[in-house]
Amino acid sequence: MNTTFKTFLILLLLFWPLFAQPQRIVFTGAHIIPVTGNEIENGYLIIKDGIIIEIGQSGNLKVSEDMEVIDVNGKVIMPGLVDTHSHLGIDWGFDSDSPLHPDIRILDAINPYQDNLNRARAGGITTLNIMPGSGHLLSGQTVYLKPKKVHTVEEMLFCKDILHDICGGIKMANGTNSIREKPFPGTRGKSAALVRDLFYKAMDYKAKLVAAGDDKSKAPDKNIGMDALVEVLNGERTVHFHTHRADDILTVLRLQKEFGFKVVLQHVSEGWKVAKEIAEAGVPCSVILIDSPGGKLETVDLRFETAKILSEAGVDVAFHTDDWITDARLFLRSAALAVRAGLSRKVALEALTINGARMLELDDRIGSLEKGKSADFIILSGDPLSVYTHVEQTWIDGKKEFDRADKEDYKYAVGGFKVYRGYNHIQCFDGGDH
């Protein structure tokens, strides 16, 4: 070994501590809300390589040299919020040439640089179900993603292979949104008929695929829209169904029973009227809470008690923003309003996190603070249901994606129209998803 190389090794050993990064990050002193377990006073959370590796009470923590210790005494840590229905990151969601678009993938319309994604990060949202709009009976394929500060949509997705993996659900709607001039239906009855006809065509397409087996010469011509519907029929892709009025909700339940697809009812403004029927069908609901009057006539009977009534009937309940309808920065308020109307605190916090994760079939990876799950969490200034509480930091996959103490992030946390130069989150439009 020559002298130069020896000198290099000695210098490397001397200065390596300056370059080496901590293997683990530990947050100490916080009130921790795991959601799936008991709340922990004066707790700690340890993460490594984007994964939660340990959680417990600070008195039991053993600190080692490979840890970066972050003191969050007096703060609250809870799982990142899961928004099961959003329109962030896109300029527009659908075409108007047909009422049925099973072939459209909204991931092909997502812009990771869209400034309105900052609203999600500022609101503590770490998972989004991005949807095409609801001006159609079937507006296309949704996508499940994490709103990280990245350059490509691929870096945000839960799926690995855009071409071959299922990266989300599929968006359907009924009620007044899709009732328009031709080629759209003009009545609720025709709306249901068009949907039923489409699914019977998909069943026929599936039967031909099964009959062909490995013999591609006998298979039907490739149809990317039908392929997506076959995934629905196979239970591989969940239908997220925009529906408000009680009769429209029951129409969805009839369709679900006829074709056997997995469904999440979205909005359910009048879900409280048919809670028993929803519970008997075993169908989960993602509820929107709007704290000011207005909107469409079919939402006139929306109640703050809806989540409570559904939950007590045995329905799995989550919340969503439908941003731009409800600003993603105010997502915690949905749970607070529901608690004010009688929903238990426990269910309200679950409805922001693990319940939504379960509806997206991601609850083995996100939605609670548990060993082995993604390090997606938020640090709050106080109780999550308090009007005085702010989201101070949002961490996704073990990386800090929002920091209220940062001047640029703070701008997006409190700014208005001039800050968000992109799609106006308070815009109303004909046939819109609200």
C-alpha positions in Angstrom: 0.0 0.0 0.0 1.6 3.3 -1.1 1.9 6.4 1.1 -0.6 8.4 -1.0 -3.3 5.8 -0.6 -2.6 5.4 3.1 -3.0 9.2 3.5 -6.3 9.1 1.6 -7.7 6.4 3.9 -6.6 8.2 7.0 -8.3 11.4 5.8 -11.4 9.5 4.8 -11.7 8.0 8.3 -11.2 11.4 9.9 -13.7 13.3 7.9 -16.2 10.6 7.2 -18.5 11.7 10.0 -18.9 15.0 8.3 -20.2 13.4 5.1 -22.1 10.4 6.5 -25.9 10.8 6.8 -27.8 9.6 9.8 -29.3 6.1 9.2 -32.4 6.9 11.2 -34.4 10.0 12.0 -36.2 10.1 15.4 -38.9 12.6 16.4 -39.2 12.9 20.1 -41.6 14.4 22.7 -44.7 14.6 20.5 -48.3 13.5 21.2 -48.6 10.7 18.7 -51.9 9.6 17.2 -51.3 6.3 15.4 -55.0 6.0 14.5 -55.0 2.2 14.6 -53.7 2.2 18.2 -53.9 4.2 21.4 -52.7 7.7 21.4 -49.2 8.1 22.9 -48.3 11.0 25.2 -44.7 12.1 25.0 -44.0 9.6 22.2 -41.3 9.1 19.6 -41.4 8.0 16.0 -38.4 6.6 14.1 -38.1 6.4 10.4 -35.5 5.0 8.0 -35.3 4.9 4.2 -38.9 6.2 4.0 -40.3 3.6 6.3 -41.6 3.7 9.9 -39.4 1.4 11.9 -40.4 2.1 15.5 -43.0 4.0 17.6 -43.3 4.3 21.3 -43.0 6.4 24.5 -40.0 8.7 24.7 -39.0 7.2 28.1 -38.2 3.9 26.4 -36.1 5.5 23.6 -32.5 4.5 23.3 -30.6 7.1 21.2 -27.6 6.0 19.2 -25.0 7.8 17.1 -26.7 6.9 13.8 -29.8 8.8 14.8 -30.8 12.4 13.8 -32.9 13.5 16.7 -35.7 16.1 16.1 -37.4 17.5 19.1 -41.1 18.1 18.5 -42.1 18.5 22.1 -45.6 19.9 22.4 -46.5 19.0 18.8 -48.9 16.3 17.5 -47.9 13.7 15.0 -50.5 11.7 13.1 -50.6 9.8 9.8 -50.7 11.8 6.6 -54.2 12.5 5.4 -55.8 10.5 2.6 -58.0 12.4 0.2 -60.1 9.9 -1.7 -61.5 12.4 -4.2 -59.5 15.2 -5.7 -58.9 17.1 -9.0 -55.5 18.7 -8.2 -52.7 18.6 -10.6 -54.8 18.7 -13.7 -56.1 21.4 -16.0 -59.2 19.6 -17.2 -60.5 16.1 -16.8 -62.5 14.9 -19.8 -63.8 15.4 -23.4 -67.3 16.0 -24.4 -67.6 13.7 -27.4 -69.2 10.9 -25.5 -70.8 10.2 -22.0 -68.6 7.2 -21.5 -64.8 7.3 -21.5 -63.3 4.1 -19.8 -60.2 4.5 -22.0 -59.1 7.9 -20.5 -56.3 7.8 -17.9 -56.2 10.9 -15.8 -52.5 10.3 -15.1 -51.8 11.4 -18.7 -53.2 14.8 -17.8 -51.4 15.4 -14.5 -48.8 18.1 -14.2 -46.4 17.6 -11.2 -45.5 21.3 -11.5 -49.2 22.4 -11.0 -49.1 24.9 -8.2 -52.4 23.7 -6.7 -50.6 20.5 -5.5 -49.1 22.8 -2.8 -52.5 23.0 -1.3 -52.5 19.3 -0.6 -49.1 19.4 1.0 -50.0 22.5 3.1 -53.2 20.7 4.2 -51.3 17.6 5.4 -52.5 15.4 2.6 -50.0 12.7 1.6 -52.2 10.5 -0.7 -54.6 11.7 -3.4 -57.1 9.9 -5.6 -57.0 12.2 -8.6 -60.1 11.9 -10.7 -61.4 13.0 -14.1 -64.4 15.2 -13.7 -68.0 14.0 -13.2 -69.7 15.5 -16.1 -69.8 12.0 -17.6 -71.4 8.7 -16.7 -67.9 7.3 -16.9 -65.2 9.9 -17.2 -62.1 7.7 -17.0 -59.5 6.0 -14.9 -58.4 7.6 -11.6 -54.9 7.5 -10.2 -53.6 7.1 -6.7 -50.5 9.1 -6.0 -48.5 11.0 -3.4 -48.2 14.8 -3.9 -44.4 14.9 -3.7 -42.2 17.7 -5.1 -40.9 15.8 -8.1 -40.4 16.2 -11.9 -42.5 13.3 -13.3 -45.8 11.8 -12.5 -44.2 8.4 -12.4 -42.3 9.5 -9.2 -45.7 10.2 -7.5 -47.5 7.0 -8.3 -48.1 3.9 -6.1 -47.9 1.6 -9.1 -44.6 0.8 -10.6 -45.4 0.2 -14.3 -47.8 2.6 -16.0 -48.3 0.4 -19.0 -49.1 -2.8 -17.2 -50.1 -2.1 -13.6 -53.4 -0.8 -12.4 -52.6 2.7 -11.1 -56.0 3.7 -9.7 -59.8 3.1 -9.9 -62.4 4.3 -12.4 -64.7 7.3 -12.1 -68.4 7.1 -12.7 -71.3 9.5 -11.9 -75.0 9.9 -12.0 -77.5 12.6 -11.2 -77.7 15.9 -12.9 -74.0 16.2 -13.9 -74.2 13.8 -16.8 -77.7 14.9 -18.0 -77.1 17.2 -20.9 -77.7 17.6 -24.6 -76.9 14.7 -27.0 -74.7 12.6 -27.1 -75.3 12.7 -23.3 -78.4 11.3 -21.7 -81.3 13.5 -20.9 -82.8 11.6 -18.1 -81.8 9.4 -15.1 -83.4 6.4 -16.7 -81.4 6.7 -19.9 -78.2 7.3 -17.9 -78.6 4.0 -16.1 -79.5 2.2 -19.4 -76.3 3.5 -21.1 -74.2 2.3 -18.2 -75.8 -1.2 -18.1 -75.3 -1.5 -21.9 -71.7 -0.7 -21.6 -71.1 -3.2 -18.8 -72.8 -6.0 -20.8 -70.5 -5.2 -23.7 -67.6 -5.5 -21.3 -68.9 -8.8 -20.1 -69.0 -10.1 -23.7 -65.5 -8.8 -24.4 -64.2 -10.6 -21.2 -65.9 -13.8 -22.3 -64.1 -13.7 -25.6 -60.8 -13.1 -23.9 -61.4 -16.0 -21.6 -62.4 -18.3 -24.5 -59.4 -17.3 -26.6 -57.0 -18.2 -23.7 -53.4 -18.0 -24.9 -54.4 -18.1 -28.6 -54.1 -14.4 -29.6 -55.6 -15.1 -33.0 -58.9 -15.9 -31.4 -58.9 -12.9 -29.1 -61.0 -9.8 -29.8 -59.3 -6.7 -31.2 -57.5 -4.7 -28.5 -59.8 -2.2 -26.8 -58.2 -0.2 -24.0 -61.5 1.0 -22.7 -62.9 -2.5 -22.5 -59.7 -3.7 -20.8 -60.2 -1.2 -18.0 -63.8 -2.4 -17.6 -62.7 -6.1 -17.5 -60.4 -5.0 -14.6 -63.5 -3.6 -12.9 -65.5 -6.8 -13.5 -62.6 -8.8 -12.1 -62.5 -6.7 -8.9 -59.1 -5.4 -9.7 -60.2 -1.8 -10.2 -62.6 0.0 -7.8 -65.4 2.2 -9.1 -65.5 5.6 -7.5 -69.1 6.7 -8.1 -70.2 10.3 -7.8 -73.7 10.3 -6.4 -75.8 12.7 -4.3 -79.5 12.1 -4.2 -80.9 9.1 -2.3 -82.6 7.6 -5.4 -79.3 8.0 -7.3 -77.5 6.2 -4.6 -79.9 3.3 -4.8 -79.4 3.2 -8.6 -75.7 2.7 -7.9 -76.4 -0.1 -5.5 -78.5 -1.8 -8.1 -75.8 -1.5 -10.7 -73.2 -2.9 -8.2 -75.4 -5.8 -7.4 -76.1 -6.6 -11.1 -72.4 -6.5 -12.2 -70.6 -7.3 -9.0 -68.0 -4.5 -9.1 -66.3 -3.0 -6.1 -67.6 0.5 -5.5 -67.0 3.5 -3.2 -69.9 5.9 -3.1 -68.5 9.5 -3.4 -70.3 12.6 -1.9 -73.6 10.9 -0.7 -75.2 14.1 0.2 -78.5 12.2 0.9 -76.7 9.1 2.2 -78.3 9.7 5.6 -81.7 8.9 4.0 -80.6 5.4 2.9 -78.0 4.5 5.4 -79.6 1.1 6.1 -79.6 0.1 2.4 -75.9 1.2 2.0 -74.9 -0.8 5.1 -76.7 -3.9 3.9 -74.9 -3.6 0.6 -71.6 -3.5 2.4 -70.5 -0.5 0.4 -68.2 2.3 1.8 -68.9 6.0 1.5 -66.5 8.9 1.0 -68.4 12.0 2.3 -67.9 15.6 1.4 -68.8 18.3 4.0 -69.4 21.8 2.7 -69.8 24.5 5.4 -71.6 27.1 3.4 -74.9 27.0 1.4 -75.1 26.9 -2.3 -74.3 24.4 -5.1 -76.7 22.2 -7.0 -80.3 21.4 -6.0 -79.6 17.7 -5.5 -77.3 18.6 -2.6 -79.9 20.7 -0.8 -80.4 18.0 1.8 -76.7 17.6 2.6 -76.3 17.3 6.4 -73.3 17.5 8.7 -74.7 14.4 10.5 -74.3 12.2 7.4 -71.0 10.7 8.5 -72.4 10.0 11.9 -75.6 8.4 10.6 -73.7 6.2 8.1 -71.1 5.2 10.7 -73.7 4.2 13.2 -75.5 2.1 10.6 -72.3 0.2 10.0 -70.9 1.9 6.9 -67.2 2.5 6.5 -66.8 6.2 6.2 -64.1 8.5 4.9 -63.9 12.2 3.9 -62.7 13.9 0.8 -62.1 17.5 -0.4 -63.1 17.3 -4.1 -60.6 20.1 -4.3 -61.3 22.6 -5.8 -64.8 22.4 -4.2 -63.3 22.2 -0.7 -59.8 23.6 -0.3 -57.3 20.8 0.5 -55.6 23.1 3.0 -58.8 22.8 5.2 -59.2 19.0 5.0 -58.9 18.6 8.8 -61.9 20.8 9.2 -64.1 18.1 7.6 -63.5 15.8 10.5 -64.0 18.6 13.0 -67.4 19.5 11.5 -68.5 15.9 11.6 -67.5 15.6 15.2 -69.5 18.7 15.9 -72.5 16.9 14.4 -72.0 13.9 16.6 -69.4 11.6 14.9 -67.0 10.1 17.4 -63.4 11.5 17.5 -62.0 8.1 16.8 -64.0 7.5 13.7 -63.4 11.1 12.5 -59.6 10.6 12.6 -60.0 7.2 10.9 -62.1 8.8 8.2 -59.2 11.2 7.4 -56.6 8.4 7.2 -57.0 4.6 7.4 -60.5 4.4 6.2 -59.7 6.3 3.0 -56.6 4.1 2.6 -58.7 1.0 2.8 -61.1 2.4 0.1 -58.1 2.8 -2.1 -56.8 -0.7 -1.1 -53.6 0.8 0.2 -54.1 0.3 3.9 -51.3 -2.1 4.1 -48.9 0.7 3.1 -50.4 4.0 4.4 -53.1 5.4 6.7 -51.7 4.7 10.1 -48.4 5.0 12.0 -47.2 1.4 12.2 -43.9 -0.3 11.8 -43.3 -1.2 8.2 -45.6 1.4 6.7 -44.6 4.4 4.6 -43.2 7.3 6.6 -46.1 9.5 5.6 -47.1 11.7 8.5 -47.8 15.3 9.6 -46.6 17.4 12.5 -49.4 19.7 13.9 -49.2 22.6 16.2 -52.1 21.2 18.3 -55.1 18.9 18.3 -56.1 18.0 14.7 -59.7 18.9 15.4 -59.0 22.4 16.8 -59.7 25.4 14.6 -56.5 27.0 16.0 -54.2 24.1 14.8 -51.9 24.4 11.8 -50.1 21.8 9.8 -46.5 22.6 10.5 -44.8 19.9 8.4 -45.8 17.2 6.0 -43.5 14.3 5.4 -44.0 11.8 2.5 -41.8 8.7 2.2 -39.6 10.0 4.9 -38.9 13.3 3.2 -40.2 16.7 4.4 -42.4 18.0 1.6 -43.9 21.0 3.4 -42.6 23.2 6.2 -44.8 26.1 7.4 -41.6 27.7 8.7 -40.2 27.9 5.2 -41.1 31.2 3.5 -42.1 29.7 0.2 -44.2 26.9 1.8 -45.9 29.4 4.1 -46.9 31.5 1.1 -48.8 28.5 -0.3 -50.3 27.7 3.1 -52.0 31.1 3.5 -52.0 32.6 0.0 -55.1 33.3 -2.1 -55.8 33.6 -5.8 -52.6 35.6 -6.6 -50.5 32.8 -5.2 -52.3 30.0 -7.0 -52.0 31.2 -10.6 -53.2 27.9 -12.0 -56.7 26.4 -11.9 -59.0 28.6 -9.8 -60.1 26.4 -6.9 -63.3 28.4 -6.4 -64.3 28.3 -10.1 -67.8 27.0 -10.9 -68.7 25.5 -14.2 -71.5 23.9 -16.0 -71.6 20.2 -15.4 -68.9 20.5 -12.7 -68.0 17.9 -10.1 -69.5 19.4 -6.9 
